[in-house]
Amino acid sequence: MAQHQLPLGDQPVALNPNSLDGLPMELIFWISDFLSPNDVLCLSMCNHRLFMAIQYKTTLPRLMGSEKLALLHRIERDLPHHFLCYCCVILHKFEGPEIFGLTGMRVMSRCRLPCVVNYLWREDELQMQINHFSPHTDYCLSFLHLQLAMKRFYHGPRCGITTELLSHVEIKEHAKSTTLYSIEAQVCTEPVGLYLRIQDIMLTEDQSTHLFEPTIMSILPS
């Protein structure tokens, strides 16, 4: 007597009872009743089966503001090739440090993230103000550089960028002077943070040449 077999694609999949995907859906629903909205969303994103089941049972919450940021920050930990963009509040794919240039016009013209470009022009808090006292340098450090460097520190070499990519040396010849501007970046553990060692030197033979603008000189302590 011939035996009839299901096509290969229709074969039932044996679920592992020791895994999350193998638990009965009734138990999953019971567990989800005790979870926070963020936890329910994270649970639903574990796999397609859980997403469809939880979505069928309940309406998934639509998070806004700080709640959405908290959820994306939590998801970001498990996605080494993505990072949370605070400009547009989504997860961007990180395709390499070359998309985040450190010199001003290169950031504006070549960065493939339009949200970063737009915010750098409008939001001062997203752009470190280290070059206000050094108008002769094009170095531009944004909050995303800090974010990606600290992500590597906290989550390992698969994530973010190295501090070496933030280091910078720039020598410029001017009409009456030569300037040397250098930055060395390092992550320190106590207290935890990104530290910048900045060196700004001007070589000139003209005593009337000032490193700072006159308006800035008037507010500097003597």
C-alpha positions as CSV (number, residue, x, y, z in Angstrom):
1,M,0.0,0.0,0.0
2,A,1.5,3.3,-1.1
3,Q,2.2,5.9,1.6
4,H,1.3,9.5,0.9
5,Q,3.8,12.1,2.1
6,L,3.3,15.8,2.4
7,P,5.4,18.0,0.1
8,L,8.7,19.0,1.7
9,G,7.5,22.6,2.3
10,D,4.3,21.4,4.1
11,Q,6.0,19.1,6.6
12,P,4.9,20.0,10.2
13,V,7.7,21.6,12.1
14,A,8.5,20.1,15.5
15,L,8.7,22.8,18.1
16,N,11.3,22.5,20.9
17,P,9.4,22.7,24.2
18,N,12.5,24.0,25.9
19,S,12.6,27.1,23.7
20,L,10.5,30.2,23.7
21,D,9.1,29.3,20.3
22,G,8.1,25.9,21.6
23,L,5.9,27.1,24.4
24,P,2.1,26.8,24.1
25,M,0.5,30.0,22.9
26,E,-1.8,30.0,25.9
27,L,1.2,30.2,28.2
28,I,2.7,33.0,26.0
29,F,-0.5,35.0,26.3
30,W,-0.6,34.5,30.0
31,I,3.0,35.7,30.4
32,S,2.3,38.7,28.2
33,D,-0.5,39.9,30.5
34,F,2.1,40.6,33.2
35,L,4.6,42.4,30.9
36,S,5.0,46.1,30.3
37,P,4.2,47.5,26.8
38,N,7.9,47.6,25.9
39,D,8.4,44.0,27.0
40,V,5.3,42.9,24.9
41,L,6.8,44.6,21.9
42,C,10.2,43.0,22.4
43,L,8.5,39.6,22.8
44,S,6.5,40.0,19.6
45,M,9.7,40.7,17.7
46,C,11.4,37.5,18.7
47,N,10.0,35.7,15.6
48,H,7.2,35.8,13.1
49,R,5.0,33.3,15.0
50,L,5.0,35.3,18.2
51,F,4.4,38.5,16.3
52,M,1.3,37.2,14.5
53,A,0.0,35.5,17.7
54,I,0.4,38.5,20.0
55,Q,-0.9,40.9,17.3
56,Y,-4.0,38.7,16.9
57,K,-4.6,38.6,20.6
58,T,-4.1,42.3,21.4
59,T,-3.4,45.6,19.8
60,L,0.3,46.3,20.1
61,P,1.0,49.7,21.8
62,R,2.1,52.6,19.7
63,L,4.9,54.2,21.7
64,M,5.9,57.9,21.4
65,G,8.5,60.1,22.8
66,S,10.7,58.8,25.6
67,E,8.9,55.4,25.7
68,K,9.8,54.9,22.0
69,L,13.4,55.9,22.7
70,A,13.7,53.4,25.6
71,L,12.4,50.6,23.3
72,L,14.7,51.4,20.5
73,H,17.7,51.7,22.8
74,R,16.9,48.3,24.2
75,I,16.6,46.7,20.7
76,E,19.8,48.4,19.7
77,R,21.9,46.3,22.1
78,D,21.1,43.2,20.0
79,L,21.7,44.8,16.7
80,P,25.5,45.6,16.3
81,H,25.0,46.9,12.7
82,H,22.3,49.4,13.7
83,F,22.3,52.5,16.0
84,L,19.6,54.7,17.5
85,C,19.4,58.0,15.7
86,Y,18.2,60.7,18.2
87,C,17.5,63.0,15.3
88,C,14.6,61.1,13.7
89,V,14.0,58.4,16.5
90,I,14.6,55.3,14.4
91,L,17.3,52.7,14.0
92,H,19.7,53.4,11.2
93,K,21.9,50.7,9.7
94,F,25.6,51.4,10.4
95,E,27.5,50.7,7.2
96,G,30.9,51.9,8.4
97,P,32.5,55.0,9.8
98,E,33.0,56.6,6.4
99,I,29.5,57.9,6.5
100,F,30.4,60.1,9.4
101,G,33.0,62.5,8.3
102,L,34.8,64.6,10.9
103,T,35.4,67.8,8.9
104,G,32.6,70.2,8.5
105,M,31.8,70.4,4.8
106,R,32.5,66.7,4.3
107,V,29.8,65.9,6.9
108,M,27.3,68.2,5.2
109,S,27.9,67.1,1.6
110,R,28.6,63.4,1.9
111,C,26.8,62.0,4.9
112,R,24.1,59.6,3.7
113,L,21.8,60.4,6.6
114,P,19.9,63.5,5.8
115,C,18.5,63.7,9.3
116,V,22.0,64.2,10.7
117,V,22.8,66.9,8.1
118,N,19.6,68.8,8.9
119,Y,20.1,68.7,12.7
120,L,23.8,69.7,12.5
121,W,22.6,73.0,11.0
122,R,19.9,73.6,13.5
123,E,20.6,71.9,16.8
124,D,23.8,73.1,18.6
125,E,23.5,70.5,21.3
126,L,24.1,67.8,18.7
127,Q,27.4,69.3,17.6
128,M,30.2,69.8,20.1
129,Q,31.3,73.4,20.3
130,I,35.0,72.7,20.4
131,N,35.7,74.7,17.3
132,H,34.1,78.0,18.4
133,F,37.4,79.0,19.9
134,S,39.4,77.5,16.9
135,P,37.9,79.0,13.7
136,H,40.9,77.9,11.7
137,T,39.9,74.2,11.9
138,D,37.2,72.2,10.1
139,Y,37.0,69.5,12.7
140,C,33.4,68.7,13.5
141,L,32.4,66.3,16.3
142,S,28.7,65.5,16.6
143,F,26.8,63.7,19.3
144,L,26.6,60.6,17.0
145,H,30.4,60.2,17.1
146,L,30.3,60.1,20.9
147,Q,27.4,57.7,20.8
148,L,29.1,55.3,18.4
149,A,32.4,55.4,20.3
150,M,30.7,54.7,23.6
151,K,28.6,51.9,22.0
152,R,31.8,50.1,21.1
153,F,33.1,50.5,24.7
154,Y,30.0,49.1,26.2
155,H,29.0,46.4,23.7
156,G,32.3,45.2,22.1
157,P,34.2,45.4,18.8
158,R,31.2,44.5,16.7
159,C,29.5,47.8,17.5
160,G,30.2,51.4,16.9
161,I,33.5,53.1,16.0
162,T,37.0,53.2,17.5
163,T,38.3,56.2,19.3
164,E,41.2,56.3,16.7
165,L,38.6,57.4,14.2
166,L,37.9,60.5,16.3
167,S,41.6,61.5,16.5
168,H,42.6,64.3,14.2
169,V,45.7,66.3,13.2
170,E,45.4,69.4,11.0
171,I,48.1,71.8,9.9
172,K,47.1,75.0,8.0
173,E,49.2,77.7,6.4
174,H,47.8,81.2,6.7
175,A,49.0,84.5,5.4
176,K,50.8,85.5,8.6
177,S,50.8,82.3,10.7
178,T,50.8,78.5,10.7
179,T,48.3,76.6,12.9
180,L,48.5,73.1,14.4
181,Y,45.3,71.6,15.7
182,S,45.2,68.1,17.0
183,I,42.7,66.0,19.0
184,E,43.3,62.6,20.6
185,A,40.2,60.7,21.8
186,Q,40.1,58.1,24.6
187,V,37.5,56.3,26.6
188,C,38.2,56.3,30.4
189,T,36.5,54.1,32.9
190,E,36.4,56.2,36.1
191,P,34.3,58.2,35.6
192,V,33.1,56.6,32.4
193,G,33.2,58.9,29.4
194,L,34.9,60.0,26.2
195,Y,37.8,62.4,26.8
196,L,39.4,64.6,24.2
197,R,43.0,65.9,24.5
198,I,43.0,69.0,22.4
199,Q,46.2,70.8,21.3
200,D,45.9,74.2,19.5
201,I,49.2,75.9,18.5
202,M,49.8,79.0,16.4
203,L,53.2,79.9,15.0
204,T,53.5,83.5,13.9
205,E,56.1,86.3,13.7
206,D,53.5,89.1,13.7
207,Q,52.7,90.1,17.3
208,S,49.4,91.7,16.1
209,T,48.1,88.2,15.0
210,H,45.5,86.8,17.5
211,L,44.5,83.2,17.9
212,F,41.0,84.4,19.0
213,E,38.7,87.0,17.6
214,P,38.7,90.3,19.4
215,T,35.2,89.8,20.7
216,I,36.2,86.5,22.2
217,M,39.4,87.9,23.7
218,S,37.3,90.5,25.6
219,I,35.5,87.8,27.6
220,L,38.4,85.5,28.3
221,P,39.9,85.7,31.8
222,S,43.3,87.3,32.1
